[in-house]
Amino acid sequence: MKENGNPNQDRYEYMTETPVPKLITTLAVPTIISMLVTGIYNTADTFFVGRISTQATAAVGLVFSVMAIIQALGFFCGHGSGNYLARMLGAGKTKEADEMASTGFALALIIGVLIAAVGITYIEQIASAVGATATTMEDTKNYMRIILLGAPFMIGQFVVNNQLRFQGSAMFAMIGLMCGAVINIALDPLLIFVLGMGVTGAALATVCGQIVSFIVLLIGSMQGENIRLSIRNVHINGHYLLEIINGGIPSLFRQGLAAIATLLLNTYAGRLGGDAAIAGMSVVTRVLMLLASALIGFGQGYQPVCSFNYGANRKDRVKEGYFFCVKYGTIFLFAVGSLCCIFAPQIVGWFRNDPEVIAVGRVALRCQAAVLPLMGTITMTNMMLQSTGKGFKASVTASARNGIFFIPLILILPRLFGLTGVEITQSCADILAFALSVPLAYSELKNC
């Protein structure tokens, strides 16, 4: 980007004239790194807690559904405000972009405080609802209580991170997440083992990392050409709320339904296989989340390119970027999926070396890894529809794999096939979600 001249004009030329593969790659590399690091520190708790007991591993897995809901609300505000401000910047409307950035951030903090207050008040009921058993209840509550206290920081950091990405400042976004990840990974063994805090230490490490990310990202938002957050620009009115809903509801569906899917998986796994089955499915969920994080990072490099160029009426670049991401995303997923199929028992055992946990985890991991390449099309279609403001279609694709198809399947397959039905549900849902994504992508791209 040029160092002199009008910053907004420089940004416009950079986002609309740079060759699409080069632009996406430039924006995606720091985002992929930040997503991988985030994925690693999301799995760090599972890895370290796995050294305590199978019950502790299960407890952390149960709380993951609550964390997923918090993250879903963060992505809702972050993608909703980020998509809109990117389109406004592409259209040259900087005032609207400035107001949306501050409004989205303020809304996130309000939601975070409400979640913390309500969650802690009803923690016993929530722990029971996510599937805690008599043997996992205490660990579940101890871990969840601290995670809920960190909700405002978790939601806030997702919003600032996404707003920075949609402005083309992926490097600042990466640095913010990486700082928090390093803190979390460093504190996990210290608090869990050295200070003997167990799952409480794991939760504290996670929240401390989120607070650090929150602070660093706020500092990053004040650098360079980035939009400055200001209380004067907060306008929580119908117009901006509707824009956040339109741009963010697909993310809320995608992440929120992932939380519901995790909850249902844990419930049926617990009924059919006990704590070991919950732990096995929890490990697989974290491993697949780590693998998918690289793809999501790649797609997040495409999103600002898509939104900005759609706003600038350069739809040819929207289409070119979509097929570029689908092609290379699918190749990557085929490679890592093959490795997971081959080394499934070793991967699960690395987290929890319990024969019963491995027995469940290796089957589920192989089944999900076998259809992993389909995620390239599913994810990029959802991101393209969301970034171009096609809220309904994006919501449908976002709801497909963890909602529209997953929920009926998880209610049916375990009844027919027992624990095997739990292990294959996500794979079956992914196949159906792929079949749905292809025509929806075509319906939009044919006009580009």
One Martini backbone bead per residue (centre of mass of N, CA, C, O) as a GRO file, in nm:
protein
  448
    1MET     BB    1   0.100   0.035   0.018
    2LYS     BB    2   0.087   0.346   0.023
    3GLU     BB    3   0.237   0.626   0.199
    4ASN     BB    4   0.095   0.831   0.023
    5GLY     BB    5  -0.176   1.017   0.036
    6ASN     BB    6  -0.481   0.888   0.024
    7PRO     BB    7  -0.577   0.637   0.224
    8ASN     BB    8  -0.848   0.552   0.090
    9GLN     BB    9  -0.732   0.530  -0.199
   10ASP     BB   10  -0.516   0.327  -0.139
   11ARG     BB   11  -0.705   0.104  -0.042
   12TYR     BB   12  -0.871   0.080  -0.299
   13GLU     BB   13  -0.640   0.000  -0.491
   14TYR     BB   14  -0.544  -0.248  -0.336
   15MET     BB   15  -0.831  -0.408  -0.336
   16THR     BB   16  -0.887  -0.369  -0.676
   17GLU     BB   17  -0.578  -0.424  -0.821
   18THR     BB   18  -0.476  -0.654  -0.693
   19PRO     BB   19  -0.411  -0.956  -0.736
   20VAL     BB   20  -0.603  -1.193  -0.605
   21PRO     BB   21  -0.403  -1.413  -0.508
   22LYS     BB   22  -0.213  -1.211  -0.367
   23LEU     BB   23  -0.418  -1.075  -0.177
   24ILE     BB   24  -0.521  -1.323  -0.027
   25THR     BB   25  -0.248  -1.426   0.070
   26THR     BB   26  -0.163  -1.174   0.229
   27LEU     BB   27  -0.422  -1.186   0.421
   28ALA     BB   28  -0.407  -1.500   0.505
   29VAL     BB   29  -0.145  -1.567   0.648
   30PRO     BB   30  -0.197  -1.422   0.925
   31THR     BB   31  -0.474  -1.563   0.967
   32ILE     BB   32  -0.380  -1.854   0.971
   33ILE     BB   33  -0.188  -1.822   1.204
   34SER     BB   34  -0.397  -1.719   1.410
   35MET     BB   35  -0.590  -1.966   1.387
   36LEU     BB   36  -0.386  -2.181   1.467
   37VAL     BB   37  -0.315  -2.064   1.739
   38THR     BB   38  -0.603  -2.070   1.844
   39GLY     BB   39  -0.637  -2.375   1.808
   40ILE     BB   40  -0.407  -2.455   1.997
   41TYR     BB   41  -0.521  -2.307   2.257
   42ASN     BB   42  -0.793  -2.468   2.249
   43THR     BB   43  -0.626  -2.751   2.288
   44ALA     BB   44  -0.451  -2.716   2.543
   45ASP     BB   45  -0.647  -2.791   2.766
   46THR     BB   46  -0.695  -3.080   2.669
   47PHE     BB   47  -0.404  -3.173   2.687
   48PHE     BB   48  -0.343  -3.106   2.992
   49VAL     BB   49  -0.601  -3.232   3.121
   50GLY     BB   50  -0.538  -3.524   3.015
   51ARG     BB   51  -0.325  -3.560   3.266
   52ILE     BB   52  -0.543  -3.607   3.487
   53SER     BB   53  -0.836  -3.701   3.343
   54THR     BB   54  -1.120  -3.813   3.195
   55GLN     BB   55  -1.315  -3.621   3.348
   56ALA     BB   56  -1.167  -3.356   3.281
   57THR     BB   57  -1.187  -3.382   2.976
   58ALA     BB   58  -1.496  -3.387   2.970
   59ALA     BB   59  -1.549  -3.111   3.104
   60VAL     BB   60  -1.413  -2.936   2.887
   61GLY     BB   61  -1.596  -3.041   2.658
   62LEU     BB   62  -1.864  -2.933   2.776
   63VAL     BB   63  -1.778  -2.622   2.783
   64PHE     BB   64  -1.737  -2.577   2.478
   65SER     BB   65  -2.033  -2.502   2.412
   66VAL     BB   66  -2.023  -2.232   2.564
   67MET     BB   67  -1.785  -2.109   2.411
   68ALA     BB   68  -1.923  -2.123   2.132
   69ILE     BB   69  -2.143  -1.915   2.200
   70ILE     BB   70  -1.959  -1.680   2.260
   71GLN     BB   71  -1.817  -1.683   1.984
   72ALA     BB   72  -2.073  -1.644   1.814
   73LEU     BB   73  -2.129  -1.354   1.921
   74GLY     BB   74  -1.860  -1.237   1.826
   75PHE     BB   75  -1.903  -1.300   1.521
   76PHE     BB   76  -2.163  -1.152   1.489
   77CYS     BB   77  -2.044  -0.866   1.547
   78GLY     BB   78  -1.787  -0.883   1.366
   79HIS     BB   79  -1.915  -0.962   1.088
   80GLY     BB   80  -2.143  -0.759   1.079
   81SER     BB   81  -1.957  -0.503   1.095
   82GLY     BB   82  -1.731  -0.581   0.890
   83ASN     BB   83  -1.892  -0.613   0.628
   84TYR     BB   84  -2.007  -0.326   0.624
   85LEU     BB   85  -1.744  -0.155   0.643
   86ALA     BB   86  -1.619  -0.269   0.382
   87ARG     BB   87  -1.840  -0.172   0.188
   88MET     BB   88  -1.813   0.129   0.263
   89LEU     BB   89  -1.519   0.160   0.182
   90GLY     BB   90  -1.567   0.075  -0.115
   91ALA     BB   91  -1.789   0.325  -0.141
   92GLY     BB   92  -1.669   0.580   0.040
   93LYS     BB   93  -1.813   0.543   0.345
   94THR     BB   94  -1.665   0.639   0.634
   95LYS     BB   95  -1.879   0.716   0.844
   96GLU     BB   96  -2.028   0.442   0.855
   97ALA     BB   97  -1.780   0.277   0.930
   98ASP     BB   98  -1.715   0.415   1.199
   99GLU     BB   99  -1.990   0.361   1.341
  100MET     BB  100  -1.991   0.050   1.318
  101ALA     BB  101  -1.740  -0.019   1.481
  102SER     BB  102  -1.839   0.101   1.757
  103THR     BB  103  -2.113  -0.043   1.773
  104GLY     BB  104  -2.015  -0.340   1.765
  105PHE     BB  105  -1.838  -0.320   2.021
  106ALA     BB  106  -2.053  -0.228   2.226
  107LEU     BB  107  -2.245  -0.469   2.188
  108ALA     BB  108  -2.044  -0.686   2.281
  109LEU     BB  109  -2.006  -0.591   2.576
  110ILE     BB  110  -2.299  -0.617   2.662
  111ILE     BB  111  -2.329  -0.919   2.606
  112GLY     BB  112  -2.096  -1.018   2.787
  113VAL     BB  113  -2.212  -0.922   3.059
  114LEU     BB  114  -2.478  -1.082   3.045
  115ILE     BB  115  -2.356  -1.364   3.030
  116ALA     BB  116  -2.201  -1.359   3.295
  117ALA     BB  117  -2.441  -1.306   3.485
  118VAL     BB  118  -2.631  -1.540   3.400
  119GLY     BB  119  -2.433  -1.782   3.409
  120ILE     BB  120  -2.352  -1.765   3.713
  121THR     BB  121  -2.639  -1.782   3.832
  122TYR     BB  122  -2.691  -2.066   3.633
  123ILE     BB  123  -2.461  -2.292   3.650
  124GLU     BB  124  -2.599  -2.555   3.737
  125GLN     BB  125  -2.800  -2.575   3.500
  126ILE     BB  126  -2.592  -2.563   3.270
  127ALA     BB  127  -2.427  -2.811   3.344
  128SER     BB  128  -2.663  -3.007   3.306
  129ALA     BB  129  -2.734  -2.930   3.009
  130VAL     BB  130  -2.434  -3.021   2.891
  131GLY     BB  131  -2.386  -3.317   3.059
  132ALA     BB  132  -2.325  -3.342   3.347
  133THR     BB  133  -2.205  -3.548   3.585
  134ALA     BB  134  -2.124  -3.658   3.890
  135THR     BB  135  -1.807  -3.677   3.797
  136THR     BB  136  -1.812  -3.371   3.633
  137MET     BB  137  -1.950  -3.126   3.777
  138GLU     BB  138  -1.723  -2.972   3.930
  139ASP     BB  139  -1.534  -2.921   3.690
  140THR     BB  140  -1.739  -2.778   3.512
  141LYS     BB  141  -1.795  -2.535   3.702
  142ASN     BB  142  -1.504  -2.433   3.742
  143TYR     BB  143  -1.450  -2.375   3.442
  144MET     BB  144  -1.705  -2.205   3.362
  145ARG     BB  145  -1.692  -1.964   3.556
  146ILE     BB  146  -1.435  -1.833   3.429
  147ILE     BB  147  -1.526  -1.817   3.137
  148LEU     BB  148  -1.764  -1.620   3.194
  149LEU     BB  149  -1.590  -1.382   3.302
  150GLY     BB  150  -1.448  -1.362   2.999
  151ALA     BB  151  -1.670  -1.284   2.786
  152PRO     BB  152  -1.616  -0.979   2.713
  153PHE     BB  153  -1.327  -1.038   2.600
  154MET     BB  154  -1.395  -1.249   2.389
  155ILE     BB  155  -1.595  -1.085   2.220
  156GLY     BB  156  -1.420  -0.829   2.178
  157GLN     BB  157  -1.182  -0.966   2.024
  158PHE     BB  158  -1.349  -1.067   1.780
  159VAL     BB  159  -1.435  -0.791   1.677
  160VAL     BB  160  -1.163  -0.649   1.632
  161ASN     BB  161  -1.037  -0.864   1.456
  162ASN     BB  162  -1.249  -0.848   1.223
  163GLN     BB  163  -1.227  -0.547   1.162
  164LEU     BB  164  -0.931  -0.553   1.078
  165ARG     BB  165  -0.960  -0.751   0.843
  166PHE     BB  166  -1.177  -0.578   0.677
  167GLN     BB  167  -0.942  -0.346   0.644
  168GLY     BB  168  -0.656  -0.514   0.588
  169SER     BB  169  -0.535  -0.584   0.905
  170ALA     BB  170  -0.411  -0.883   0.961
  171MET     BB  171  -0.153  -0.839   1.129
  172PHE     BB  172  -0.280  -0.720   1.384
  173ALA     BB  173  -0.468  -0.959   1.436
  174MET     BB  174  -0.246  -1.171   1.475
  175ILE     BB  175  -0.091  -1.047   1.712
  176GLY     BB  176  -0.322  -1.049   1.917
  177LEU     BB  177  -0.371  -1.360   1.922
  178MET     BB  178  -0.080  -1.456   1.981
  179CYS     BB  179  -0.043  -1.333   2.258
  180GLY     BB  180  -0.269  -1.497   2.395
  181ALA     BB  181  -0.163  -1.780   2.325
  182VAL     BB  182   0.106  -1.769   2.475
  183ILE     BB  183  -0.013  -1.725   2.755
  184ASN     BB  184  -0.185  -1.980   2.771
  185ILE     BB  185   0.038  -2.197   2.720
  186ALA     BB  186   0.220  -2.104   2.959
  187LEU     BB  187  -0.001  -2.129   3.198
  188ASP     BB  188  -0.111  -2.413   3.202
  189PRO     BB  189   0.120  -2.579   3.349
  190LEU     BB  190   0.150  -2.388   3.590
  191LEU     BB  191  -0.149  -2.401   3.704
  192ILE     BB  192  -0.209  -2.708   3.694
  193PHE     BB  193   0.072  -2.829   3.823
  194VAL     BB  194   0.245  -2.636   3.999
  195LEU     BB  195  -0.029  -2.512   4.153
  196GLY     BB  196  -0.271  -2.725   4.150
  197MET     BB  197  -0.559  -2.624   3.983
  198GLY     BB  198  -0.639  -2.759   3.736
  199VAL     BB  199  -0.917  -2.664   3.569
  200THR     BB  200  -0.894  -2.378   3.681
  201GLY     BB  201  -0.621  -2.316   3.548
  202ALA     BB  202  -0.714  -2.350   3.255
  203ALA     BB  203  -0.922  -2.118   3.263
  204LEU     BB  204  -0.729  -1.889   3.345
  205ALA     BB  205  -0.544  -1.910   3.100
  206THR     BB  206  -0.759  -1.841   2.890
  207VAL     BB  207  -0.849  -1.561   3.001
  208CYS     BB  208  -0.574  -1.423   3.000
  209GLY     BB  209  -0.537  -1.446   2.694
  210GLN     BB  210  -0.790  -1.276   2.620
  211ILE     BB  211  -0.706  -1.013   2.756
  212VAL     BB  212  -0.450  -0.967   2.595
  213SER     BB  213  -0.581  -0.962   2.317
  214PHE     BB  214  -0.773  -0.728   2.368
  215ILE     BB  215  -0.554  -0.512   2.419
  216VAL     BB  216  -0.383  -0.544   2.159
  217LEU     BB  217  -0.615  -0.492   1.957
  218LEU     BB  218  -0.681  -0.207   2.050
  219ILE     BB  219  -0.406  -0.093   1.977
  220GLY     BB  220  -0.417  -0.177   1.673
  221SER     BB  221  -0.674   0.010   1.607
  222MET     BB  222  -0.471   0.280   1.644
  223GLN     BB  223  -0.327   0.210   1.382
  224GLY     BB  224  -0.282   0.381   1.120
  225GLU     BB  225  -0.578   0.339   0.906
  226ASN     BB  226  -0.749   0.265   1.125
  227ILE     BB  227  -1.028   0.253   1.294
  228ARG     BB  228  -1.153   0.448   1.550
  229LEU     BB  229  -1.266   0.401   1.852
  230SER     BB  230  -1.584   0.558   1.962
  231ILE     BB  231  -1.837   0.677   2.161
  232ARG     BB  232  -1.949   0.887   1.946
  233ASN     BB  233  -2.005   0.634   1.727
  234VAL     BB  234  -2.239   0.528   1.891
  235HIS     BB  235  -2.529   0.355   1.721
  236ILE     BB  236  -2.801   0.196   1.863
  237ASN     BB  237  -2.983   0.119   1.593
  238GLY     BB  238  -3.176  -0.010   1.352
  239HIS     BB  239  -2.978   0.001   1.117
  240TYR     BB  240  -2.723  -0.134   1.251
  241LEU     BB  241  -2.861  -0.385   1.361
  242LEU     BB  242  -2.954  -0.499   1.086
  243GLU     BB  243  -2.667  -0.520   0.964
  244ILE     BB  244  -2.554  -0.712   1.176
  245ILE     BB  245  -2.760  -0.934   1.130
  246ASN     BB  246  -2.713  -0.983   0.827
  247GLY     BB  247  -2.390  -1.032   0.861
  248GLY     BB  248  -2.403  -1.224   1.146
  249ILE     BB  249  -2.609  -1.467   1.144
  250PRO     BB  250  -2.437  -1.686   1.007
  251SER     BB  251  -2.230  -1.703   1.242
  252LEU     BB  252  -2.432  -1.772   1.461
  253PHE     BB  253  -2.526  -2.033   1.334
  254ARG     BB  254  -2.257  -2.174   1.298
  255GLN     BB  255  -2.160  -2.154   1.601
  256GLY     BB  256  -2.420  -2.221   1.757
  257LEU     BB  257  -2.468  -2.501   1.624
  258ALA     BB  258  -2.199  -2.616   1.717
  259ALA     BB  259  -2.281  -2.616   2.013
  260ILE     BB  260  -2.526  -2.801   1.984
  261ALA     BB  261  -2.374  -3.036   1.857
  262THR     BB  262  -2.186  -3.084   2.096
  263LEU     BB  263  -2.405  -3.137   2.303
  264LEU     BB  264  -2.532  -3.384   2.157
  265LEU     BB  265  -2.282  -3.556   2.143
  266ASN     BB  266  -2.233  -3.571   2.448
  267THR     BB  267  -2.504  -3.691   2.529
  268TYR     BB  268  -2.491  -3.955   2.354
  269ALA     BB  269  -2.212  -4.048   2.445
  270GLY     BB  270  -2.284  -4.071   2.748
  271ARG     BB  271  -2.517  -4.278   2.722
  272LEU     BB  272  -2.336  -4.501   2.545
  273GLY     BB  273  -2.012  -4.444   2.693
  274GLY     BB  274  -1.958  -4.219   2.875
  275ASP     BB  275  -1.680  -4.045   2.961
  276ALA     BB  276  -1.500  -4.165   2.735
  277ALA     BB  277  -1.681  -4.073   2.497
  278ILE     BB  278  -1.672  -3.774   2.555
  279ALA     BB  279  -1.365  -3.747   2.536
  280GLY     BB  280  -1.334  -3.854   2.245
  281MET     BB  281  -1.519  -3.637   2.106
  282SER     BB  282  -1.363  -3.391   2.215
  283VAL     BB  283  -1.098  -3.444   2.073
  284VAL     BB  284  -1.208  -3.443   1.783
  285THR     BB  285  -1.321  -3.158   1.788
  286ARG     BB  286  -1.045  -3.016   1.836
  287VAL     BB  287  -0.891  -3.127   1.591
  288LEU     BB  288  -1.089  -3.026   1.369
  289MET     BB  289  -1.071  -2.729   1.452
  290LEU     BB  290  -0.773  -2.697   1.385
  291LEU     BB  291  -0.794  -2.769   1.083
  292ALA     BB  292  -1.021  -2.558   1.012
  293SER     BB  293  -0.865  -2.295   1.086
  294ALA     BB  294  -0.700  -2.274   0.827
  295LEU     BB  295  -0.939  -2.245   0.635
  296ILE     BB  296  -1.066  -1.999   0.772
  297GLY     BB  297  -0.821  -1.817   0.734
  298PHE     BB  298  -0.834  -1.823   0.427
  299GLY     BB  299  -1.127  -1.711   0.408
  300GLN     BB  300  -1.059  -1.443   0.566
  301GLY     BB  301  -0.884  -1.338   0.328
  302TYR     BB  302  -1.137  -1.321   0.131
  303GLN     BB  303  -1.360  -1.142   0.260
  304PRO     BB  304  -1.249  -0.849   0.215
  305VAL     BB  305  -1.232  -0.884  -0.089
  306CYS     BB  306  -1.529  -0.940  -0.134
  307SER     BB  307  -1.664  -0.694   0.002
  308PHE     BB  308  -1.510  -0.465  -0.135
  309ASN     BB  309  -1.564  -0.549  -0.440
  310TYR     BB  310  -1.868  -0.549  -0.417
  311GLY     BB  311  -1.888  -0.246  -0.338
  312ALA     BB  312  -1.710  -0.174  -0.617
  313ASN     BB  313  -1.820  -0.358  -0.857
  314ARG     BB  314  -1.608  -0.634  -0.855
  315LYS     BB  315  -1.725  -0.939  -0.930
  316ASP     BB  316  -1.490  -1.085  -1.070
  317ARG     BB  317  -1.319  -1.100  -0.801
  318VAL     BB  318  -1.512  -1.269  -0.636
  319LYS     BB  319  -1.502  -1.523  -0.819
  320GLU     BB  320  -1.199  -1.571  -0.831
  321GLY     BB  321  -1.159  -1.605  -0.522
  322TYR     BB  322  -1.339  -1.848  -0.476
  323PHE     BB  323  -1.189  -2.059  -0.660
  324PHE     BB  324  -0.916  -2.032  -0.528
  325CYS     BB  325  -1.005  -2.130  -0.241
  326VAL     BB  326  -1.133  -2.401  -0.310
  327LYS     BB  327  -0.893  -2.540  -0.438
  328TYR     BB  328  -0.674  -2.507  -0.201
  329GLY     BB  329  -0.850  -2.606   0.032
  330THR     BB  330  -0.898  -2.897  -0.073
  331ILE     BB  331  -0.606  -2.988  -0.088
  332PHE     BB  332  -0.540  -2.952   0.209
  333LEU     BB  333  -0.766  -3.138   0.329
  334PHE     BB  334  -0.673  -3.397   0.194
  335ALA     BB  335  -0.400  -3.417   0.333
  336VAL     BB  336  -0.491  -3.404   0.640
  337GLY     BB  337  -0.706  -3.629   0.621
  338SER     BB  338  -0.513  -3.860   0.555
  339LEU     BB  339  -0.347  -3.844   0.817
  340CYS     BB  340  -0.586  -3.896   1.012
  341CYS     BB  341  -0.659  -4.177   0.911
  342ILE     BB  342  -0.381  -4.311   0.974
  343PHE     BB  343  -0.331  -4.151   1.283
  344ALA     BB  344  -0.576  -4.160   1.484
  345PRO     BB  345  -0.482  -4.310   1.748
  346GLN     BB  346  -0.236  -4.123   1.805
  347ILE     BB  347  -0.388  -3.854   1.828
  348VAL     BB  348  -0.578  -3.928   2.059
  349GLY     BB  349  -0.352  -4.035   2.257
  350TRP     BB  350  -0.210  -3.760   2.299
  351PHE     BB  351  -0.446  -3.653   2.485
  352ARG     BB  352  -0.567  -3.962   2.569
  353ASN     BB  353  -0.432  -4.258   2.722
  354ASP     BB  354  -0.720  -4.429   2.656
  355PRO     BB  355  -0.867  -4.698   2.523
  356GLU     BB  356  -1.163  -4.591   2.527
  357VAL     BB  357  -1.109  -4.320   2.393
  358ILE     BB  358  -0.969  -4.426   2.135
  359ALA     BB  359  -1.198  -4.606   2.025
  360VAL     BB  360  -1.382  -4.362   1.964
  361GLY     BB  361  -1.193  -4.145   1.826
  362ARG     BB  362  -1.087  -4.299   1.570
  363VAL     BB  363  -1.356  -4.330   1.425
  364ALA     BB  364  -1.448  -4.033   1.418
  365LEU     BB  365  -1.194  -3.918   1.279
  366ARG     BB  366  -1.207  -4.085   1.017
  367CYS     BB  367  -1.486  -3.999   0.924
  368GLN     BB  368  -1.427  -3.689   0.913
  369ALA     BB  369  -1.167  -3.699   0.733
  370ALA     BB  370  -1.300  -3.823   0.472
  371VAL     BB  371  -1.486  -3.534   0.438
  372LEU     BB  372  -1.305  -3.275   0.462
  373PRO     BB  373  -1.281  -3.161   0.161
  374LEU     BB  374  -1.580  -3.041   0.157
  375MET     BB  375  -1.521  -2.779   0.331
  376GLY     BB  376  -1.427  -2.586   0.113
  377THR     BB  377  -1.707  -2.530  -0.016
  378ILE     BB  378  -1.878  -2.470   0.232
  379THR     BB  379  -1.713  -2.230   0.351
  380MET     BB  380  -1.682  -2.041   0.096
  381THR     BB  381  -1.981  -2.008   0.041
  382ASN     BB  382  -2.056  -1.876   0.306
  383MET     BB  383  -1.854  -1.634   0.288
  384MET     BB  384  -1.955  -1.515   0.022
  385LEU     BB  385  -2.252  -1.464   0.102
  386GLN     BB  386  -2.192  -1.290   0.353
  387SER     BB  387  -1.999  -1.068   0.211
  388THR     BB  388  -2.252  -0.988   0.000
  389GLY     BB  389  -2.532  -0.983   0.182
  390LYS     BB  390  -2.656  -1.291   0.181
  391GLY     BB  391  -2.818  -1.377   0.450
  392PHE     BB  392  -3.000  -1.622   0.386
  393LYS     BB  393  -2.804  -1.809   0.235
  394ALA     BB  394  -2.587  -1.801   0.456
  395SER     BB  395  -2.766  -1.925   0.678
  396VAL     BB  396  -2.812  -2.195   0.542
  397THR     BB  397  -2.512  -2.284   0.517
  398ALA     BB  398  -2.448  -2.243   0.823
  399SER     BB  399  -2.682  -2.460   0.916
  400ALA     BB  400  -2.633  -2.735   0.786
  401ARG     BB  401  -2.406  -2.917   0.939
  402ASN     BB  402  -2.524  -2.822   1.253
  403GLY     BB  403  -2.852  -2.843   1.177
  404ILE     BB  404  -3.038  -2.933   0.938
  405PHE     BB  405  -2.875  -3.220   0.943
  406PHE     BB  406  -2.762  -3.294   1.223
  407ILE     BB  407  -3.003  -3.309   1.419
  408PRO     BB  408  -3.161  -3.543   1.286
  409LEU     BB  409  -2.921  -3.746   1.288
  410ILE     BB  410  -2.867  -3.750   1.604
  411LEU     BB  411  -3.165  -3.867   1.655
  412ILE     BB  412  -3.128  -4.135   1.469
  413LEU     BB  413  -2.851  -4.295   1.452
  414PRO     BB  414  -2.817  -4.392   1.754
  415ARG     BB  415  -3.079  -4.569   1.741
  416LEU     BB  416  -2.958  -4.761   1.512
  417PHE     BB  417  -2.611  -4.767   1.597
  418GLY     BB  418  -2.538  -4.621   1.836
  419LEU     BB  419  -2.223  -4.512   1.879
  420THR     BB  420  -2.173  -4.509   1.572
  421GLY     BB  421  -2.382  -4.286   1.515
  422VAL     BB  422  -2.216  -4.064   1.652
  423GLU     BB  423  -1.949  -4.095   1.477
  424ILE     BB  424  -2.115  -4.037   1.181
  425THR     BB  425  -2.288  -3.777   1.177
  426GLN     BB  426  -2.099  -3.548   1.068
  427SER     BB  427  -2.037  -3.678   0.794
  428CYS     BB  428  -2.327  -3.685   0.685
  429ALA     BB  429  -2.375  -3.378   0.709
  430ASP     BB  430  -2.146  -3.288   0.513
  431ILE     BB  431  -2.255  -3.415   0.256
  432LEU     BB  432  -2.524  -3.253   0.253
  433ALA     BB  433  -2.397  -2.967   0.264
  434PHE     BB  434  -2.254  -2.985  -0.006
  435ALA     BB  435  -2.509  -3.031  -0.183
  436LEU     BB  436  -2.620  -2.743  -0.106
  437SER     BB  437  -2.382  -2.539  -0.178
  438VAL     BB  438  -2.354  -2.556  -0.484
  439PRO     BB  439  -2.624  -2.416  -0.583
  440LEU     BB  440  -2.584  -2.155  -0.414
  441ALA     BB  441  -2.325  -2.063  -0.552
  442TYR     BB  442  -2.433  -2.056  -0.844
  443SER     BB  443  -2.665  -1.843  -0.801
  444GLU     BB  444  -2.443  -1.613  -0.759
  445LEU     BB  445  -2.200  -1.651  -0.971
  446LYS     BB  446  -2.365  -1.616  -1.244
  447ASN     BB  447  -2.363  -1.282  -1.192
  448CYS     BB  448  -2.033  -1.226  -1.220
   0.00000   0.00000   0.00000
